[in-house]
Amino acid sequence: MSSAAGTLSEPQVLAHTKRRLFPTEGGAERSYVVADTQFSQDEWLPGHPIEPAILDRLAPFNHVRIGGGYPDLVGVRDLESDLLAVERLGEEPPLIAIEAKGYASGGVDTQRGIVQAYDRLHEANAAYLAAPAAAISETDRTLARELNVGVLGVDAAGDVEALEVPRIVGNRTSSEATALRFQAGAQGVADKSFGLNHPKNYLGYPLAHYADGDTATLLSEYKVVGAVDSARQGAAFLGLIEDRPRGVELTSLGQEVVRFATGRCGSVEAALTEFEDWYRSRKRFVDLAPGWGQLARRVVFEYPATELLVAELQAMHDDWQPEPSLVDFLTHLHEVRPTFAVELFLRGDDDVRRRALTEDGELRREVLADGTVYHAPTVFQLKAMLYHTGILTERGAEPHRLEPLEDVWALREPV
C-alpha cells in the first residue's frame, strides 16, 4: 500500500487515513467506520483499479448520506487529542466524516474536498479533508481553518499528520448517523452480538448474577443455559447488564427482571427453578410461559433495532404487504433507512458488501437471494427471539439454511 510521492491515489489516501483514525489493533471501544461503496468496486475511476490490499483495509462498505452528500469515510470513535481541538462533546463519541483526495489524471482538488467536508458538518460532529501532504497548500489550510474542517496530510510512506484540527460541533439528528452510532455502541450488531436464539437464556443471566453463588455454576445447575459467555454477551446487548470498573452490574432493565422474578416467585433462586421446565423446549416462549414471555417481549422491544423492524413491517402491512419475504423486507427497509438496512442485515466483510451493493449503494436484488450474505445475529438469533416473544410469525434460520425468497417476516399481531 506504499506509494511514491505524487502518485498517492484517492483510495490509498483513504486507506492510510482509516488506519490512522480507526486502528484495528488496540482500537477504542464504541468505534465503527465504513467506506463509501464507490471504493468497493474493482475500479474507483475508469482505468484506475483498486488494489486488493486496499479493499481489505477499507471494508466494510456502505453508502451513508451525511449532510448534502456521501463522505468517503464515515465513522464513530473517540479520537486522540492531536486530531481534535476539543476531545469530546457529551458522553457519546463524535461522528466523523472524511473526504479524501488523491492524484488521478491531474492534480489534487483539495479545495473541493474542503468544501465537501464542510457540507458534512450539517450532520457530522467533525469533518476532515485527507490528501497527499505535498498537495496541501497554505491557502488550503487557511480555508479549512475558516470552515472548521480538519486537514490530514498523507505522505508517501502512509504516515498521516494532522495539519489542521477541527472543533467538534453538536449535530446528532440524522437517522443515517444514528445507524452508525448504533453499530458503534454496546448494542450494535457485531458478529457475536447474539449467540443464542432463545430469550430465556438472556433473562436468566441477571437472575443468576443477582443470586448468591457463582453465576456460571447457577446457570448450569438450574439448566438455564450452558453457553455462559454467549448468555452474558447477549444480556449485555439487550441492556440487562453492563461492565463497570467493579465488574458486571445490572442495569435498570436488568433490575426490573429481578423485581419481576422475586415478585412472581419470592426469590430469584425460586424463579430459576422455573427455567428447568423450559429446558430444550421448542414451543413459542410467550405461549409456554406467558408471564415470562411478556417480560421477554418488553426486554426485546427495548433493543433499538426491534422498534425499527416492527414499525417498517407495520408500514408494509398497511401497504397490503402483510407477509413480505426477507428480500422484500430488506428492499423496503433499504428505501426508507438504507444505512440501518445494510448494517443490520448484510455481513460486513468485503466480498458480501461488494456483491450486494452497487457503486451508488443500491441493492443487487439477485444477490439477496443467497442466504449466506446475511448477518446471522439478525436473521437467525434476533428473528428467533422476536418469534418467541410473539412479535413475528416465524422463527429465524441460519444463513446456510436460509431461503431469503421464502423466509417470511410478518407481524403476528399487526394493528
C-alpha positions as CSV (number, residue, x, y, z in Angstrom):
1,M,0.0,0.0,0.0
2,S,3.0,2.3,-0.1
3,S,3.3,4.8,-3.0
4,A,5.9,7.1,-4.5
5,A,5.4,10.8,-3.9
6,G,3.0,12.3,-6.3
7,T,1.2,9.0,-7.0
8,L,-1.0,8.6,-4.0
9,S,-4.4,7.8,-5.3
10,E,-7.7,8.6,-3.5
11,P,-8.2,5.0,-2.3
12,Q,-4.7,4.9,-1.0
13,V,-5.1,8.2,0.9
14,L,-8.3,6.9,2.3
15,A,-6.9,3.5,3.4
16,H,-3.9,5.2,5.2
17,T,-6.3,7.7,6.9
18,K,-8.6,4.9,8.1
19,R,-5.7,3.1,9.6
20,R,-4.6,6.3,11.5
21,L,-8.1,7.4,12.7
22,F,-9.7,3.9,13.1
23,P,-6.9,1.5,14.0
24,T,-7.9,-2.2,14.2
25,E,-5.2,-3.1,16.7
26,G,-6.0,-1.7,20.2
27,G,-8.8,0.4,18.7
28,A,-11.1,2.1,21.1
29,E,-14.5,0.7,22.1
30,R,-17.6,2.3,20.7
31,S,-15.9,2.6,17.4
32,Y,-17.3,1.7,13.9
33,V,-16.5,3.0,10.4
34,V,-17.5,2.4,6.8
35,A,-16.0,3.4,3.5
36,D,-18.3,4.6,0.7
37,T,-19.4,1.9,-1.8
38,Q,-17.6,3.7,-4.7
39,F,-14.4,2.2,-3.2
40,S,-15.8,-1.4,-3.1
41,Q,-15.5,-1.8,-6.8
42,D,-12.6,-3.1,-8.9
43,E,-12.0,0.4,-10.2
44,W,-12.7,3.7,-8.4
45,L,-12.5,5.6,-11.7
46,P,-12.3,4.1,-15.2
47,G,-8.8,2.8,-15.7
48,H,-7.9,3.2,-12.0
49,P,-8.1,-0.2,-10.3
50,I,-8.1,-0.6,-6.5
51,E,-5.5,-2.9,-5.1
52,P,-6.9,-5.9,-3.1
53,A,-5.0,-4.9,0.0
54,I,-6.7,-1.5,-0.1
55,L,-10.1,-3.1,-0.5
56,D,-9.4,-5.2,2.6
57,R,-8.3,-2.2,4.5
58,L,-11.4,-0.1,3.6
59,A,-14.1,-2.8,4.3
60,P,-16.9,-2.7,5.4
61,F,-18.6,-0.6,2.8
62,N,-21.9,1.4,2.9
63,H,-23.4,4.4,1.1
64,V,-24.2,6.8,4.0
65,R,-25.7,10.2,3.4
66,I,-24.3,12.8,5.8
67,G,-25.1,16.5,5.1
68,G,-25.7,17.0,1.4
69,G,-23.7,14.0,0.1
70,Y,-21.8,10.8,0.8
71,P,-18.5,11.0,2.7
72,D,-15.7,8.8,1.5
73,L,-15.3,7.5,5.1
74,V,-17.7,8.0,8.0
75,G,-17.5,6.5,11.4
76,V,-17.8,6.9,15.2
77,R,-14.9,7.0,17.6
78,D,-13.3,9.0,20.4
79,L,-10.3,10.5,18.6
80,E,-6.9,11.3,20.2
81,S,-6.3,14.9,21.4
82,D,-3.9,15.6,18.5
83,L,-6.7,15.1,16.0
84,L,-9.4,17.4,17.6
85,A,-9.3,20.9,19.1
86,V,-11.9,19.6,21.6
87,E,-11.8,16.0,22.6
88,R,-15.4,15.3,23.5
89,L,-18.9,16.6,23.2
90,G,-21.1,15.0,25.9
91,E,-20.9,11.3,26.6
92,E,-21.0,9.9,23.1
93,P,-18.1,9.6,20.7
94,P,-18.2,12.0,17.8
95,L,-19.5,11.2,14.3
96,I,-16.6,11.8,11.9
97,A,-16.8,12.4,8.1
98,I,-13.7,12.3,5.9
99,E,-13.3,13.4,2.3
100,A,-10.3,12.0,0.5
101,K,-8.5,13.5,-2.5
102,G,-5.6,12.0,-4.4
103,Y,-3.7,12.0,-7.7
104,A,-5.6,10.7,-10.7
105,S,-5.0,12.1,-14.2
106,G,-4.2,15.6,-13.0
107,G,-3.7,17.5,-9.7
108,V,-5.4,17.1,-6.4
109,D,-8.6,19.0,-5.9
110,T,-8.0,19.9,-2.3
111,Q,-10.3,22.9,-2.2
112,R,-13.3,20.9,-3.4
113,G,-12.5,18.3,-0.7
114,I,-12.6,21.0,2.0
115,V,-15.9,22.3,0.8
116,Q,-17.3,18.8,0.6
117,A,-16.1,18.2,4.2
118,Y,-17.7,21.4,5.3
119,D,-21.0,20.3,3.9
120,R,-20.9,17.2,6.1
121,L,-20.8,19.4,9.2
122,H,-24.6,19.8,8.8
123,E,-24.8,16.3,10.5
124,A,-21.3,15.2,11.5
125,N,-19.5,16.3,14.6
126,A,-16.1,16.7,12.9
127,A,-15.1,16.7,9.2
128,Y,-11.7,16.3,7.5
129,L,-10.0,16.6,4.2
130,A,-7.4,13.9,3.7
131,A,-4.9,14.4,0.9
132,P,-1.3,13.9,-0.1
133,A,0.7,16.2,2.1
134,A,2.7,17.6,-0.8
135,A,-0.6,18.8,-2.4
136,I,-1.9,20.8,0.5
137,S,-1.1,24.5,0.3
138,E,-1.2,27.3,2.9
139,T,-4.3,28.6,1.1
140,D,-6.0,25.2,1.7
141,R,-5.1,25.3,5.4
142,T,-6.5,28.8,5.8
143,L,-9.7,27.9,4.1
144,A,-10.1,24.8,6.2
145,R,-9.5,26.8,9.4
146,E,-12.2,29.3,8.4
147,L,-14.7,26.5,7.7
148,N,-13.7,24.4,10.8
149,V,-12.5,21.5,8.7
150,G,-9.6,19.3,9.7
151,V,-6.8,18.7,7.3
152,L,-4.8,15.4,7.2
153,G,-1.6,15.2,5.2
154,V,-0.7,11.7,4.0
155,D,2.9,11.1,2.9
156,A,4.4,8.5,0.5
157,A,5.1,6.1,3.4
158,G,1.5,6.2,4.5
159,D,2.1,8.3,7.6
160,V,-0.8,10.7,8.4
161,E,-0.3,14.1,10.1
162,A,-3.0,16.4,11.4
163,L,-2.1,19.8,9.7
164,E,-5.3,21.4,10.9
165,V,-7.6,20.1,13.7
166,P,-11.3,20.9,13.8
167,R,-13.6,21.8,16.7
168,I,-16.4,19.4,17.5
169,V,-19.9,20.7,16.6
170,G,-23.1,19.3,18.0
171,N,-25.0,17.7,15.1
172,R,-26.7,14.4,16.0
173,T,-30.0,14.3,14.3
174,S,-29.5,12.2,11.1
175,S,-31.1,8.8,11.0
176,E,-28.1,7.7,9.0
177,A,-25.8,8.9,11.7
178,T,-28.0,7.1,14.2
179,A,-27.3,3.8,12.4
180,L,-23.6,4.2,12.7
181,R,-23.9,5.2,16.4
182,F,-25.9,2.1,16.9
183,Q,-23.2,-0.1,15.4
184,A,-20.5,1.6,17.4
185,G,-22.4,1.3,20.7
186,A,-22.8,-1.5,23.1
187,Q,-25.9,-2.8,21.3
188,G,-24.6,-2.7,17.7
189,V,-24.9,-5.8,15.6
190,A,-21.4,-7.1,16.0
191,D,-20.5,-10.6,14.7
192,K,-21.1,-12.1,18.2
193,S,-23.9,-9.9,19.5
194,F,-26.4,-12.8,19.8
195,G,-25.0,-16.3,20.0
196,L,-28.3,-17.8,21.4
197,N,-31.7,-17.8,19.9
198,H,-34.0,-18.0,23.0
199,P,-34.8,-15.0,25.2
200,K,-34.9,-17.1,28.4
201,N,-31.1,-17.6,28.1
202,Y,-30.7,-13.8,28.5
203,L,-33.3,-13.4,31.2
204,G,-31.6,-16.0,33.3
205,Y,-28.3,-14.2,33.3
206,P,-29.2,-11.2,35.5
207,L,-31.1,-13.6,37.9
208,A,-28.1,-15.9,38.3
209,H,-25.8,-12.8,38.7
210,Y,-28.0,-11.4,41.4
211,A,-28.4,-14.8,43.2
212,D,-25.9,-16.0,45.8
213,G,-23.2,-18.1,44.2
214,D,-21.2,-18.3,41.1
215,T,-23.1,-17.1,38.1
216,A,-21.9,-19.7,35.6
217,T,-22.5,-22.5,38.2
218,L,-26.0,-21.4,38.8
219,L,-26.8,-21.1,35.1
220,S,-25.7,-24.7,34.7
221,E,-27.3,-26.1,37.9
222,Y,-30.7,-24.7,37.0
223,K,-30.4,-25.8,33.4
224,V,-30.8,-22.2,32.2
225,V,-28.0,-22.3,29.6
226,G,-24.6,-24.0,29.1
227,A,-23.1,-21.3,26.9
228,V,-22.5,-18.8,29.7
229,D,-20.3,-16.4,27.7
230,S,-22.9,-16.2,25.0
231,A,-25.6,-15.6,27.6
232,R,-23.6,-12.8,29.2
233,Q,-22.8,-11.2,25.9
234,G,-26.5,-11.3,24.8
235,A,-27.6,-10.0,28.1
236,A,-25.3,-7.0,27.6
237,F,-26.5,-6.4,24.1
238,L,-30.1,-6.4,25.4
239,G,-29.2,-3.9,28.0
240,L,-29.7,-6.1,31.0
241,I,-26.1,-5.9,32.3
242,E,-23.0,-3.8,31.7
243,D,-19.4,-3.9,32.6
244,R,-18.3,-1.4,35.2
245,P,-15.0,-0.8,36.9
246,R,-16.1,-3.1,39.8
247,G,-17.3,-5.8,37.4
248,V,-20.6,-6.8,35.9
249,E,-23.6,-4.8,37.2
250,L,-27.3,-4.9,36.5
251,T,-28.8,-2.1,34.5
252,S,-32.2,-0.6,35.4
253,L,-33.7,-3.0,32.9
254,G,-31.8,-5.9,34.5
255,Q,-33.0,-4.9,37.9
256,E,-36.6,-4.9,36.6
257,V,-36.1,-8.5,35.6
258,V,-35.0,-9.3,39.2
259,R,-38.1,-7.5,40.6
260,F,-40.4,-9.4,38.3
261,A,-38.8,-12.7,39.3
262,T,-38.9,-12.0,43.1
263,G,-42.5,-10.6,42.9
264,R,-43.6,-13.7,41.0
265,C,-41.7,-16.4,42.7
266,G,-40.5,-15.0,46.0
267,S,-36.8,-15.2,45.2
268,V,-34.5,-15.3,42.2
269,E,-33.5,-18.9,43.2
270,A,-37.1,-20.0,43.1
271,A,-37.6,-18.2,39.8
272,L,-34.6,-20.0,38.3
273,T,-36.2,-23.4,39.1
274,E,-38.9,-22.5,36.6
275,F,-36.2,-22.4,33.9
276,E,-35.7,-26.1,34.3
277,D,-39.2,-26.7,32.9
278,W,-38.3,-24.9,29.7
279,Y,-35.1,-26.8,29.0
280,R,-34.9,-27.7,25.3
281,S,-38.5,-26.7,24.7
282,R,-39.2,-25.6,21.2
283,K,-42.6,-24.2,22.0
284,R,-43.1,-20.4,21.5
285,F,-41.9,-18.9,24.8
286,V,-44.8,-16.4,25.1
287,D,-47.2,-19.4,24.9
288,L,-45.2,-21.7,27.1
289,A,-44.7,-19.2,29.9
290,P,-47.0,-16.2,29.2
291,G,-45.8,-14.0,32.1
292,W,-42.1,-14.6,31.4
293,G,-42.8,-14.3,27.7
294,Q,-44.3,-10.9,28.1
295,L,-41.3,-9.8,30.2
296,A,-39.0,-11.0,27.4
297,R,-41.1,-9.1,24.9
298,R,-40.6,-5.9,26.9
299,V,-36.8,-6.6,27.0
300,V,-36.5,-7.4,23.3
301,F,-38.6,-4.3,22.4
302,E,-36.1,-2.2,24.3
303,Y,-33.4,-3.3,21.9
304,P,-33.0,-0.4,19.4
305,A,-33.4,-2.4,16.2
306,T,-36.7,-4.0,17.3
307,E,-38.8,-0.9,17.1
308,L,-37.4,-0.1,13.7
309,L,-38.2,-3.5,12.4
310,V,-41.7,-3.6,13.8
311,A,-42.5,-0.1,12.5
312,E,-41.5,-0.9,9.0
313,L,-43.3,-4.3,9.0
314,Q,-46.4,-2.4,10.1
315,A,-45.9,0.0,7.2
316,M,-45.7,-2.8,4.8
317,H,-48.8,-4.4,6.2
318,D,-50.6,-1.1,5.8
319,D,-49.5,-1.1,2.1
320,W,-51.0,-4.5,1.5
321,Q,-47.8,-6.5,2.0
322,P,-48.7,-8.4,5.2
323,E,-46.2,-11.3,4.7
324,P,-43.1,-10.0,2.9
325,S,-40.2,-12.3,2.2
326,L,-36.8,-11.4,3.7
327,V,-35.8,-10.0,0.3
328,D,-38.9,-7.9,0.0
329,F,-38.5,-6.6,3.6
330,L,-34.8,-5.7,3.1
331,T,-35.6,-3.9,-0.1
332,H,-38.3,-1.9,1.5
333,L,-36.1,-1.1,4.6
334,H,-33.3,0.0,2.3
335,E,-35.6,2.5,0.6
336,V,-36.5,4.2,3.9
337,R,-33.5,3.5,6.2
338,P,-30.6,2.5,3.9
339,T,-27.8,2.6,6.3
340,F,-29.7,0.7,9.0
341,A,-30.8,-1.9,6.5
342,V,-27.3,-2.7,5.3
343,E,-25.7,-2.7,8.7
344,L,-28.5,-4.7,10.3
345,F,-28.9,-7.4,7.7
346,L,-25.8,-7.7,5.5
347,R,-22.5,-9.2,6.7
348,G,-19.7,-6.6,6.9
349,D,-17.0,-8.5,5.0
350,D,-15.6,-7.1,1.8
351,D,-16.9,-9.8,-0.5
352,V,-20.6,-9.6,0.7
353,R,-20.8,-5.8,0.5
354,R,-19.1,-5.7,-2.9
355,R,-21.6,-8.3,-4.3
356,A,-24.7,-6.9,-2.7
357,L,-24.2,-3.2,-3.2
358,T,-23.6,-1.2,-6.4
359,E,-21.2,1.7,-6.6
360,D,-24.0,4.0,-5.7
361,G,-25.1,1.9,-2.7
362,E,-28.1,0.3,-4.3
363,L,-29.0,-3.3,-3.5
364,R,-28.5,-6.0,-6.1
365,R,-31.7,-8.0,-5.6
366,E,-30.4,-11.1,-7.3
367,V,-27.6,-11.3,-4.7
368,L,-30.1,-11.0,-1.8
369,A,-31.5,-14.5,-2.8
370,D,-28.3,-16.0,-1.4
371,G,-28.8,-16.7,2.3
372,T,-25.0,-16.6,3.0
373,V,-24.8,-12.8,2.5
374,Y,-27.0,-12.2,5.6
375,H,-25.9,-11.4,9.2
376,A,-26.7,-14.4,11.4
377,P,-27.4,-12.5,14.6
378,T,-30.2,-10.7,12.8
379,V,-31.8,-13.4,10.5
380,F,-31.3,-16.2,13.0
381,Q,-30.9,-15.2,16.6
382,L,-32.8,-11.9,16.7
383,K,-35.6,-13.2,14.5
384,A,-36.0,-16.3,16.7
385,M,-36.3,-14.1,19.8
386,L,-38.9,-11.9,18.0
387,Y,-40.8,-15.1,17.3
388,H,-40.5,-16.4,20.9
389,T,-41.8,-13.1,22.3
390,G,-44.8,-13.1,20.0
391,I,-43.8,-10.3,17.7
392,L,-43.1,-12.2,14.5
393,T,-44.9,-15.2,12.9
394,E,-41.9,-17.3,12.1
395,R,-38.5,-18.3,13.6
396,G,-35.2,-17.4,12.2
397,A,-32.9,-19.6,10.2
398,E,-29.1,-20.0,10.0
399,P,-27.7,-18.3,6.9
400,H,-26.5,-21.5,5.3
401,R,-30.1,-22.9,5.6
402,L,-31.8,-19.6,4.8
403,E,-34.1,-19.3,1.7
404,P,-34.5,-15.5,1.6
405,L,-37.2,-15.5,-1.1
406,E,-39.3,-17.8,1.1
407,D,-38.3,-16.6,4.6
408,V,-41.3,-14.6,5.8
409,W,-41.0,-11.5,8.0
410,A,-44.5,-10.7,9.3
411,L,-46.1,-9.4,12.4
412,R,-48.1,-11.8,14.5
413,E,-50.3,-9.0,15.7
414,P,-50.4,-6.1,13.2
415,V,-52.6,-3.1,14.1
